[in-house]
Amino acid sequence: MIWEGLTPMAKIEVVVDGDQIPAVRDLFLEAGATGYTGVSGVSGFGHHGHHQGRLLFNDRASLSMLITVVPKDKVSSLVAGIRRLLEDRHGVFFVTETHVSRPDYFR
Amino acid sequence: MNDRERDLPLRAQPGHTSLLADVARAADIVAPMWPLTSFVAVNPLGGLQHLPFDEAAAAARRWLGARTHPTLAEYRAAHARGAITDADLRRAILEFDWRLTSPFTVEIGGQTVDAVELVRLDLLVGPDVPPEVAPGVGSLDAGSARPVDSLVAAWCGAYVDEAGVPWAMPGREHGFYRAWRRLAPHDRRLRRLAGRRGTGWLAQLPDRPVEALAIALAALGIDDSNRVDALRSQLGRLPGWASYAHWYDEWAPPDHHGPSFRLVDLLAVQAAATAAAAHARPGAPSPGGEGEPAQELLDERVDAVFSALGGSPDDPVVTSAVSGVLQQVPPAARNSIWLEAHEGNFRDRLLGLLSRLDPGMETDRPDVQAVFCIDVRSEGLRRHLEASGHYETLGFAGFFGVPMRWRPLGSPATQPRCPVLVTPRHEVAERPIPGDDPSRYLAAQRTTRSGHESFHAAKGGLASPFALAEAGGWIMGPLAAARTLAPSLVGRAARWARTRNGSPRPRTRPAIDADHDPAAGMALEERTLFADAIVTTMGLTRFARLIVLCGHGSLNVNNPHASSYDCGACGGAPGGASARTATAILNDPAVRTQLQNRGLTVPDDTWFVAAEHDTTSDAVTMLDRDAVPDSHEALVAQFERDVAVAGERLSSERARRLPGDPRKVRVRGHDWAQVRPEWGLAGNAAFVIGPRSITKELDLACRVFLHSYDADADRDGLALETILTAPLVVAQWISAQYYFSAVDPDVFGAGDKTLHNPVGGIGVVLGEGGDLQVGLPAQAVAVGERRVHDPLRLLAVVQAPLERTEAIIQRNKVLQELVGGKWITLVGRSHGHERWSIRNPAGTWSTWFPADDSVDHAEASLEVR
């Protein structure tokens, strides 16, 4: 779908354990992402059962979601790294098409 | 140029995201190591916590060449002295494989024995297996890689060190790999290893560490399929520096002042140097991990069992049957069975003690409630304090629920004062009270600090140590002698000097109110939330007139590992500041009003006061003493007297466990030659979550973390979830740190303390260099060859409705891993009149029964045997 005035890009959302955040961040930067957004204390239900959200005195045990938007030519490199990282640990990621109004922010 | 040299590549294939992902995966093999200034006990195998304990241990044996259990000889010695009984062994064997209960028997040497007995004999007399040897790196065998490791370790030390060298390594601002790349071609030792052309190849490597790493791995013949293993192998060769780099990657705060030290940099340097060396002198890759042929070892085990029974393996049918039984127990599993048996012995003793009828909580109002850190050292002080008066004691994490960064008076820097699992969101500054002028005191502090800095700069300089010795030797020599021969005198003299220097410390308070101190503090709503969480989580349902929050710290000198004796819940710092901040919040009238609006009434006549327990002397110092109102003065004075007596009794108890002159137990911290100022948390083995009524009047020998919990006051289970996901997790890290430092002091421990040399303020090396030493010094867990820390995995004991405990486990992955992977054993009971049940890894609960019913565990001793 094309929206007038918006530029298509790829949005990648990664849900991982709190202690994997630095590794995912490194992958984003290596792939050429210019920024990301982090959401800590993510709760939900999935392959490994229920996941508690924010805990009172443990910021590392709950899941976090990191979101980045990159031009489509950077997706394959980033996806390769994330797939590799998640080969032997918990986590999921989603790639979707998105549209941005300021493409220069993401290149 | 010969063919091999021509083969060294200089271009990397694209796809560095995959390589970086592999670096992160490989890092699982080493735990992060915090700088020594804020020592944090960690599970050395924490990166492998997603695996069951036995699998993680096998990985550590493979990649680190480490021992993960006591040896069979050590277990047999424990069996001989009664620390593990035959009943413990039989139960552990059946838990390992219930099929061994089959009616199978054989006759050997005139005795009829069943399968369990055959395995028990194998455990007692069978041959041990040699430790595994860590594999080589790529095409470089383990022996040839050793000089490379030594060189890389030296570069690491030079890179991070600021204090111990006359000038810092140039280019540090660009990261380790780039700084090294600039200097490496000029290193003669490297040229000897790599040859001129190899060194030239190194000089042409790209500027980005990840690209250099990719090229070096290709040069070593490592491709995508074996890359994680190769990276693990490299990290396992310098686990100390790798652990520090792991900390830097995952945990270093944004304002960390030291040079960056990233895993990808370390690996790039290691791989590049290794590739250059391998190219110059290729060898056969080390087989690694290949022990004695399996059949040969099995035959020896069978022979040993026959011999123990007075028979010989003449009958092939019987021999085959015995062999078949022993084959069901792989060699490494024997140590796991011993560990289960040892843990079972301790579990029986503790649960036997805790199985007496719970008298329930007292309902009348105590004179004083004293809240101590959950640290095992608090257990002794609590026990002796309760024996001296009408005191109720509670246990709570020593940061008292306030995750903050603390800014001491006049300090330009702040320090985190909370468990490392929590990100401190507030800064609290220490401010003088109105009317007290701090300027003279701060000026004197600055003078003292610059004197210290000048002294240490002169000590670390190239030529200045000679001048320093000339100028200051007349006083430093006698002072050194006095610190060794009369440590208590030096301690008293230092305290006297501090009070007589004409600049007494001003009275101060933690600035908790953001309205009054915009640079620090918290809003009223946040203070109220903290107060609510503190009261609820510690199960405080009634309030004495005086409530003491007692943190702890450890005063000891000339000890790079000093912070390891401080409060782990305060991030390896003394707990006094946290206790002061929490009491300030709980005494705040505005907070009390807000709490009342939320339905939580703290009586008007209740006053909170802070204190700090020095665990080397067992002296307890009241903090902000001048703030105590007249109405509570008598109670505080009485508490001071009683806790002083309790401290003396605890010191006497500790003196029995420590080597050396028992009369000097309270001044060991002042002795700068003392390698063992106290035992710290050595001996820790269990974590009890429940009301004090289930442990009161029991001597738990300073081996048990005690967290107060009242299930009836926690209907939604939030307090229990907080305790299980935070204090229990920290306690497991501590337990695992002690466990592995005890079983392999060389790989997981910091080795001999007398050989330690601090490096860059982050760690120690043995002697003049080498790998950074992780974990605890040998003297923290043993006296010579005698181990004083029983290597046991943590036993968690929870008194709360089982369905509540189970639901919390089910929704928290960290608990699923810890309990399901057998990193800890969890037992529970719903209330004080129920038998304890063991939570099995598969998620079921089994009623606990002791291995030997004939033993009365109600009077058991928990002392380390």
Interface residues (C-beta under 8 A of the other chain):
Chain A: D17 D19 Q20 P22 A23 D26 L27 E30 A31 H48 G49 H50 H51 Q52 L55 L56 F57 N58 D59 R60 A61 S77 L78 A80 G81 I82 R84 L85 E87 D88 R89 H90
Chain B: P14 G15 H16 T17 S18 L20 A21 D22 A24 R25 H50 V210 D249 E250 A397 G401 P403 C418 P419 L421 V422 T423 A533 T537 L718 E721 T722 T725 A726 P727 V729 Q810 R811 N812 K813 V814 Q816
